[in-house]
Amino acid sequence: MDLIGLIPSFGNVLFTVGAFVVALLVIVAVHEFGHYIVARFSGIDADVFSLGMGPVLWSRVDRHGTRWQIAALPVGGYVRFSGDANAASGRDPAALAAMDEARRHRTMHGAPLWARAATVAAGPVFNFLLSIAVFAGVIGFQGIASDPLTIAALRPVPYEQGLQVGDQILAIDGRKTPALADFEPFVQALPASDALRYRVLRDGRETEVVGAHPYPPLVVALSPSSAASDAGIRAGDVILEADGTPVATFAQLRALVGQSGGKPIRLRLWRDGATLETTVTPRRVDLPRRDGGFETRWLVGITGGLLFEPQTRRPSLARALGYGAEQTWFIVRSSVSGLYHVIAGDISSCNLRGPVGIAQSSGEAASQGLTSFLWFIAVLSTAVGFLNLFPIPVLDGGHLVFHAYEAVAGRPPSDFAMRALMTVGLALILTMMVFALTNDFTCP
């Protein structure tokens, strides 16, 4: 056995697992801190805040009597409140019976209904807040393109490049450049050529130069676990040919992939001055639409971009947070729509992935840089918050259903009913996990 040859693969596995653990711990820590901090302000005492499960590696008791600990298995976390028998907030009858009324009032089982409901809901809410903050931070760091369209940096491409940093683009192919809000339809109307005439304002003077199409077949980013990633395509590659057909624009590449019907496509690409060849097999993907529906397309997982990086401006805090909230809401709506369409049989059940698929995606996102990894954490945090709101016992949503029942009936469900429903809920969760894990190994 070639042990030396296994080192790169082993290193990739470690990197993937490490990225997944980091992402999971961040999301779990924020989720559980939401439960903890709202409980504290609602008058509920917490005995333990654990990051990780299993044997305790480190712990410290704070001045409020809460034990903060790090456990050996980085697969989750929990807050155990006063009066709880376990991490799932099961009632401890003996402990509760030994408390006086005032002390029992500060437990998860004796506190007012509003305090218990707020504490339970805080976990998913904090996940959503994390997503909004990360999305807002990314857009705030990257900035948004500003009018007039001005070149901040040029991306390397194997075409004639007469453009320079600082050029303000006035016209392309004899057509006046519109405001950025109308730039996409403007680009779609341009000829599919790798040599177009640009009129630019340079050092106070107008001049004409030749440059590539503003949207060349350039790989700006890759989707995690995509066909392009599996084929060895990297960010920065430029696709020159697809099945022998020259490609000058990203739109041409997208059309060829869409028309492939899933058949392998031979690609000739340019990378750092060298020409390479590879074969990529498009995959059938169900994409969420902004209107809430889905469309099915053949994709390879490549994201394109402009020939150059435009000058940007920092958005206001309100604008950035609004963008973060909009992106988070879009993920929630897409998740709801996706589940509905999977159950209805309209789209493939392979859209549901388990821990192995998520781990692979986290590793690939981390390999593309910090921004990509943070974006992945924000998406996963939204998914975790949304999943926890499912009305299934064991999950936060199930506890909220119990609290809603108590609000209507005037009493909580019986201990027998709680135990039975928790057992059913746990069985449902395990069934979902097995189904998703099966998809990790059987779906393309």
C-alpha positions as CSV (number, residue, x, y, z in Angstrom):
1,M,0.0,0.0,0.0
2,D,1.3,3.5,-0.9
3,L,1.0,5.2,2.4
4,I,2.7,8.4,1.1
5,G,0.1,8.6,-1.6
6,L,-2.6,8.6,1.0
7,I,-1.3,11.7,2.8
8,P,-3.0,14.3,0.5
9,S,-6.3,12.5,0.7
10,F,-6.0,12.1,4.5
11,G,-5.2,15.8,4.7
12,N,-8.3,16.7,2.7
13,V,-10.5,14.6,5.0
14,L,-9.0,16.3,8.1
15,F,-9.6,19.7,6.5
16,T,-13.2,18.8,5.6
17,V,-13.9,17.5,9.1
18,G,-12.2,20.5,10.7
19,A,-14.2,23.0,8.7
20,F,-17.4,21.2,9.5
21,V,-16.6,21.1,13.2
22,V,-15.8,24.8,13.2
23,A,-19.0,25.7,11.4
24,L,-21.1,23.4,13.6
25,L,-19.6,24.7,16.8
26,V,-20.2,28.3,15.9
27,I,-23.8,27.7,15.0
28,V,-24.5,25.5,18.1
29,A,-22.8,28.0,20.4
30,V,-25.0,30.9,19.1
31,H,-28.1,28.7,19.2
32,E,-27.5,27.6,22.8
33,F,-26.4,31.1,23.9
34,G,-29.8,32.4,22.7
35,H,-31.5,29.9,25.0
36,Y,-29.2,30.8,27.9
37,I,-29.3,34.6,27.7
38,V,-33.0,34.9,27.2
39,A,-33.5,32.5,30.1
40,R,-31.3,34.6,32.3
41,F,-33.2,37.8,31.5
42,S,-36.5,36.0,32.0
43,G,-35.5,34.8,35.5
44,I,-34.7,31.2,34.7
45,D,-31.5,29.7,36.1
46,A,-29.1,27.6,34.0
47,D,-27.0,24.9,35.7
48,V,-24.8,23.9,32.7
49,F,-23.9,25.5,29.4
50,S,-22.1,22.8,27.3
51,L,-20.3,23.2,24.0
52,G,-20.0,19.6,22.8
53,M,-21.2,16.4,24.2
54,G,-19.7,13.5,26.2
55,P,-16.8,13.6,28.6
56,V,-16.0,17.1,29.9
57,L,-12.6,18.5,28.9
58,W,-12.8,21.9,30.7
59,S,-15.3,23.6,32.9
60,R,-15.7,26.8,35.0
61,V,-18.5,28.0,37.3
62,D,-19.4,31.6,36.9
63,R,-20.8,34.0,39.6
64,H,-24.4,33.1,38.6
65,G,-23.8,29.4,39.4
66,T,-23.7,28.2,35.7
67,R,-21.1,25.7,34.8
68,W,-19.6,26.5,31.4
69,Q,-17.9,23.5,29.9
70,I,-16.3,22.1,26.7
71,A,-17.0,18.5,26.0
72,A,-15.0,16.0,24.0
73,L,-17.5,15.3,21.2
74,P,-18.0,18.4,19.0
75,V,-21.4,17.3,17.7
76,G,-23.7,19.7,19.4
77,G,-24.3,21.4,22.7
78,Y,-27.0,22.1,25.3
79,V,-28.1,24.3,28.2
80,R,-29.4,22.4,31.2
81,F,-31.7,24.6,33.2
82,S,-32.5,24.3,36.9
83,G,-35.0,21.6,37.5
84,D,-34.0,19.7,34.3
85,A,-33.3,16.0,34.5
86,N,-31.2,16.0,31.3
87,A,-30.0,18.0,28.3
88,A,-33.4,17.6,26.6
89,S,-35.1,19.7,29.4
90,G,-36.9,16.7,30.9
91,R,-38.5,17.3,34.3
92,D,-36.6,16.2,37.4
93,P,-39.5,15.5,39.8
94,A,-37.2,14.9,42.9
95,A,-35.3,18.1,42.4
96,L,-38.4,20.1,41.8
97,A,-40.1,18.7,44.9
98,A,-37.2,19.7,47.1
99,M,-37.5,23.3,46.0
100,D,-39.5,26.0,47.7
101,E,-42.0,28.1,45.6
102,A,-39.5,30.9,44.9
103,R,-36.8,28.6,43.8
104,R,-39.1,26.6,41.6
105,H,-40.2,29.8,40.0
106,R,-36.7,30.1,38.6
107,T,-36.7,26.7,36.9
108,M,-37.7,25.9,33.3
109,H,-40.7,24.0,34.7
110,G,-42.0,26.5,37.2
111,A,-41.3,29.8,35.4
112,P,-44.2,31.8,33.7
113,L,-45.3,30.4,30.4
114,W,-44.1,33.5,28.5
115,A,-40.6,33.1,29.9
116,R,-40.4,29.4,29.0
117,A,-41.7,30.1,25.4
118,A,-39.3,33.0,24.9
119,T,-36.4,30.9,26.1
120,V,-37.3,28.1,23.7
121,A,-37.8,30.4,20.7
122,A,-34.5,32.3,21.4
123,G,-32.3,29.5,20.0
124,P,-33.7,29.5,16.4
125,V,-34.1,33.3,16.6
126,F,-30.4,33.7,17.4
127,N,-29.5,31.4,14.5
128,F,-31.4,33.8,12.2
129,L,-29.7,36.8,13.8
130,L,-26.3,35.2,13.2
131,S,-27.2,34.7,9.5
132,I,-28.4,38.3,9.1
133,A,-25.2,39.6,10.8
134,V,-22.9,37.4,8.7
135,F,-24.6,38.3,5.4
136,A,-24.6,41.9,6.3
137,G,-20.9,41.7,7.3
138,V,-19.9,40.1,4.0
139,I,-21.8,42.6,1.9
140,G,-20.4,45.4,4.0
141,F,-16.8,44.2,3.6
142,Q,-17.1,43.5,-0.1
143,G,-19.1,46.7,-0.8
144,I,-21.6,47.2,-3.6
145,A,-20.7,48.3,-7.1
146,S,-21.3,52.0,-7.6
147,D,-22.1,54.2,-10.6
148,P,-20.5,55.3,-12.8
149,L,-19.0,51.9,-13.7
150,T,-15.3,52.2,-13.0
151,I,-12.6,49.5,-13.0
152,A,-11.0,48.8,-9.6
153,A,-9.1,45.6,-10.7
154,L,-8.7,43.5,-13.8
155,R,-9.1,39.7,-13.7
156,P,-6.5,37.7,-15.7
157,V,-7.9,36.3,-19.0
158,P,-6.3,35.0,-22.2
159,Y,-7.7,37.8,-24.3
160,E,-6.6,41.1,-25.6
161,Q,-6.9,43.5,-22.7
162,G,-6.8,47.2,-23.5
163,L,-8.6,48.2,-20.3
164,Q,-6.8,49.6,-17.3
165,V,-7.5,50.1,-13.6
166,G,-9.2,53.4,-13.1
167,D,-11.0,53.4,-16.5
168,Q,-14.6,54.6,-16.4
169,I,-16.5,52.7,-19.0
170,L,-18.7,55.0,-21.1
171,A,-19.8,52.6,-23.9
172,I,-19.3,49.1,-25.1
173,D,-19.6,48.1,-28.8
174,G,-20.9,51.6,-29.5
175,R,-23.7,51.4,-26.9
176,K,-23.8,53.8,-24.0
177,T,-23.2,52.1,-20.7
178,P,-26.4,52.2,-18.5
179,A,-26.7,52.5,-14.8
180,L,-25.6,49.3,-13.0
181,A,-29.3,48.4,-12.2
182,D,-29.8,47.9,-15.9
183,F,-26.4,46.5,-16.7
184,E,-27.4,42.8,-17.0
185,P,-29.9,43.1,-19.9
186,F,-27.4,45.5,-21.5
187,V,-24.7,42.9,-21.4
188,Q,-27.0,40.2,-22.8
189,A,-27.6,42.3,-25.9
190,L,-23.9,42.6,-26.7
191,P,-22.3,40.4,-29.4
192,A,-20.8,37.1,-28.2
193,S,-17.2,38.0,-29.0
194,D,-14.0,37.9,-27.1
195,A,-13.0,41.3,-28.6
196,L,-15.2,44.3,-28.2
197,R,-14.5,48.0,-28.4
198,Y,-14.8,50.0,-25.2
199,R,-15.0,53.7,-24.9
200,V,-13.5,54.8,-21.6
201,L,-12.7,57.9,-19.7
202,R,-9.0,57.6,-18.7
203,D,-7.0,60.4,-17.0
204,G,-9.7,62.9,-18.0
205,R,-9.7,62.0,-21.7
206,E,-12.0,59.7,-23.7
207,T,-10.3,56.9,-25.6
208,E,-11.2,53.7,-27.3
209,V,-9.6,50.3,-26.5
210,V,-10.3,46.6,-27.3
211,G,-11.2,44.2,-24.5
212,A,-12.9,40.9,-23.9
213,H,-16.6,40.5,-23.4
214,P,-17.6,42.0,-20.0
215,Y,-19.0,38.6,-18.9
216,P,-16.4,36.1,-20.3
217,P,-16.5,32.4,-19.5
218,L,-14.5,33.0,-16.3
219,V,-14.9,30.9,-13.2
220,V,-15.2,33.3,-10.3
221,A,-16.5,30.7,-7.8
222,L,-17.6,27.1,-7.5
223,S,-20.6,25.6,-5.8
224,P,-19.6,23.2,-3.0
225,S,-19.8,19.5,-4.0
226,S,-20.5,20.4,-7.6
227,A,-19.7,18.7,-10.9
228,A,-17.1,21.4,-11.8
229,S,-15.4,20.9,-8.4
230,D,-15.2,17.1,-9.0
231,A,-13.7,17.8,-12.4
232,G,-10.9,19.8,-11.0
233,I,-12.0,23.2,-12.2
234,R,-10.8,26.1,-10.1
235,A,-11.7,29.7,-9.5
236,G,-9.8,31.8,-12.0
237,D,-10.1,29.3,-14.8
238,V,-11.4,30.5,-18.2
239,I,-13.3,28.1,-20.4
240,L,-12.1,28.3,-24.0
241,E,-14.0,25.5,-25.6
242,A,-16.9,23.1,-24.8
243,D,-17.0,19.9,-26.9
244,G,-14.9,21.7,-29.5
245,T,-17.1,24.7,-29.7
246,P,-15.3,28.0,-28.9
247,V,-16.8,29.9,-26.0
248,A,-16.5,33.6,-25.7
249,T,-19.1,34.5,-23.1
250,F,-20.5,33.0,-19.9
251,A,-23.9,33.0,-21.4
252,Q,-22.7,30.7,-24.2
253,L,-21.2,28.3,-21.7
254,R,-24.4,28.3,-19.7
255,A,-26.5,27.5,-22.8
256,L,-24.2,24.6,-23.8
257,V,-24.4,23.1,-20.3
258,G,-28.2,23.6,-20.2
259,Q,-28.6,21.8,-23.6
260,S,-26.3,18.9,-22.7
261,G,-29.1,16.7,-21.1
262,G,-26.6,15.5,-18.6
263,K,-24.1,14.2,-21.1
264,P,-20.3,14.6,-20.3
265,I,-18.8,17.8,-21.8
266,R,-15.1,18.0,-22.8
267,L,-13.7,21.4,-21.7
268,R,-10.6,23.1,-22.8
269,L,-9.6,25.8,-20.3
270,W,-7.0,28.3,-19.5
271,R,-5.3,28.5,-16.2
272,D,-2.3,30.7,-15.2
273,G,-1.1,30.9,-18.8
274,A,-1.4,27.2,-19.5
275,T,-4.1,25.3,-21.5
276,L,-5.7,22.2,-19.8
277,E,-8.4,19.8,-20.7
278,T,-11.0,18.1,-18.5
279,T,-14.4,16.5,-18.7
280,V,-17.4,17.6,-16.6
281,T,-20.8,15.9,-16.3
282,P,-23.7,18.4,-15.7
283,R,-26.1,17.5,-12.9
284,R,-29.8,17.9,-12.8
285,V,-30.4,20.6,-10.2
286,D,-33.7,22.0,-8.7
287,L,-33.2,25.7,-8.2
288,P,-35.5,27.9,-6.0
289,R,-37.1,30.8,-7.7
290,R,-37.7,34.2,-6.1
291,D,-41.4,33.6,-6.5
292,G,-41.3,30.5,-4.3
293,G,-41.3,27.9,-7.0
294,F,-38.6,25.7,-8.5
295,E,-37.0,25.3,-11.9
296,T,-35.0,22.3,-13.0
297,R,-31.8,22.9,-14.9
298,W,-28.6,21.1,-15.9
299,L,-25.7,22.7,-14.1
300,V,-22.0,22.2,-13.4
301,G,-21.8,24.5,-10.4
302,I,-19.8,27.4,-11.9
303,T,-20.4,31.0,-10.9
304,G,-19.3,33.7,-13.4
305,G,-18.5,37.3,-13.0
306,L,-17.4,40.5,-14.7
307,L,-14.1,40.8,-16.6
308,F,-13.1,43.3,-14.0
309,E,-13.8,44.1,-10.4
310,P,-15.8,47.4,-10.3
311,Q,-15.2,50.1,-7.8
312,T,-17.5,49.7,-4.8
313,R,-18.9,51.7,-2.0
314,R,-19.7,50.7,1.5
315,P,-23.4,50.3,2.1
316,S,-25.1,51.9,5.1
317,L,-25.6,49.7,8.1
318,A,-29.3,49.7,7.4
319,R,-28.8,48.7,3.8
320,A,-26.4,45.9,4.8
321,L,-28.7,44.5,7.5
322,G,-31.7,44.8,5.1
323,Y,-29.7,42.7,2.6
324,G,-28.9,40.2,5.4
325,A,-32.5,39.9,6.4
326,E,-33.7,39.5,2.8
327,Q,-31.1,36.7,2.1
328,T,-32.1,34.9,5.3
329,W,-35.8,35.1,4.5
330,F,-35.1,33.8,1.0
331,I,-33.4,30.8,2.4
332,V,-36.3,30.1,4.8
333,R,-38.9,30.5,2.0
334,S,-36.8,28.3,-0.3
335,S,-36.6,25.6,2.4
336,V,-40.3,25.6,3.0
337,S,-41.0,25.5,-0.8
338,G,-38.3,22.8,-1.2
339,L,-39.8,20.5,1.4
340,Y,-43.3,20.9,0.0
341,H,-42.1,20.1,-3.5
342,V,-40.1,17.1,-2.3
343,I,-43.1,15.7,-0.4
344,A,-45.3,16.4,-3.5
345,G,-42.8,14.6,-5.7
346,D,-42.2,17.6,-7.9
347,I,-38.5,17.7,-7.3
348,S,-35.9,15.1,-6.3
349,S,-35.5,13.9,-2.7
350,C,-31.8,14.2,-3.3
351,N,-32.1,17.9,-2.4
352,L,-32.1,16.7,1.2
353,R,-28.6,16.0,2.4
354,G,-27.2,14.7,5.6
355,P,-24.0,15.3,7.7
356,V,-21.6,13.8,5.2
357,G,-22.9,16.1,2.4
358,I,-22.9,19.1,4.7
359,A,-19.3,18.3,5.8
360,Q,-18.2,18.0,2.2
361,S,-19.8,21.4,1.4
362,S,-18.2,23.0,4.5
363,G,-14.7,21.8,3.4
364,E,-15.1,23.0,-0.1
365,A,-16.5,26.4,1.1
366,A,-13.5,26.8,3.4
367,S,-11.1,25.9,0.6
368,Q,-12.4,28.8,-1.4
369,G,-11.6,31.4,1.3
370,L,-12.9,33.0,4.4
371,T,-15.7,34.9,2.7
372,S,-17.1,31.7,1.1
373,F,-16.8,29.8,4.5
374,L,-18.6,32.6,6.4
375,W,-21.3,32.6,3.8
376,F,-21.7,28.9,4.2
377,I,-22.0,29.3,8.0
378,A,-24.7,31.9,7.5
379,V,-26.7,29.6,5.2
380,L,-26.3,26.6,7.5
381,S,-27.3,28.7,10.5
382,T,-30.5,29.7,8.8
383,A,-31.2,26.0,8.0
384,V,-30.5,25.0,11.6
385,G,-32.8,27.7,12.9
386,F,-35.5,26.7,10.5
387,L,-35.2,23.0,11.2
388,N,-35.5,23.6,15.0
389,L,-38.8,25.3,14.5
390,F,-40.4,22.1,13.1
391,P,-43.3,21.1,15.4
392,I,-41.7,17.9,16.3
393,P,-41.2,16.9,20.0
394,V,-37.5,17.0,21.0
395,L,-37.0,20.1,18.7
396,D,-37.6,23.7,19.9
397,G,-40.7,23.8,17.6
398,G,-42.2,20.8,19.5
399,H,-41.7,22.5,22.8
400,L,-43.4,25.6,21.5
401,V,-46.3,23.5,20.5
402,F,-46.5,22.1,24.1
403,H,-46.4,25.7,25.4
404,A,-49.2,26.7,22.9
405,Y,-51.3,23.7,24.2
406,E,-50.7,24.9,27.8
407,A,-51.8,28.4,26.9
408,V,-55.0,27.1,25.4
409,A,-55.8,24.3,27.8
410,G,-54.6,26.1,31.0
411,R,-52.3,23.2,31.9
412,P,-49.2,21.5,30.4
413,P,-49.5,18.0,28.8
414,S,-49.2,15.1,31.2
415,D,-45.8,13.6,31.9
416,F,-47.0,10.4,30.1
417,A,-48.0,12.3,27.0
418,M,-44.8,14.2,27.0
419,R,-42.7,11.1,27.3
420,A,-44.7,9.3,24.5
421,L,-44.5,12.4,22.2
422,M,-40.8,12.8,22.9
423,T,-40.2,9.2,21.9
424,V,-42.2,9.6,18.7
425,G,-40.3,12.9,17.9
426,L,-36.9,11.2,18.5
427,A,-38.0,8.4,16.1
428,L,-39.0,10.9,13.5
429,I,-35.7,12.8,13.8
430,L,-33.6,9.6,13.6
431,T,-35.6,8.5,10.5
432,M,-35.0,11.8,8.8
433,M,-31.2,11.6,9.6
434,V,-31.0,8.1,8.2
435,F,-32.8,9.2,5.0
436,A,-30.6,12.2,4.6
437,L,-27.5,10.1,5.3
438,T,-28.6,7.6,2.7
439,N,-28.9,10.5,0.2
440,D,-25.3,11.4,1.0
441,F,-24.1,8.1,-0.4
442,T,-26.6,7.3,-3.1
443,C,-27.3,10.7,-4.8
444,P,-25.0,12.2,-7.4
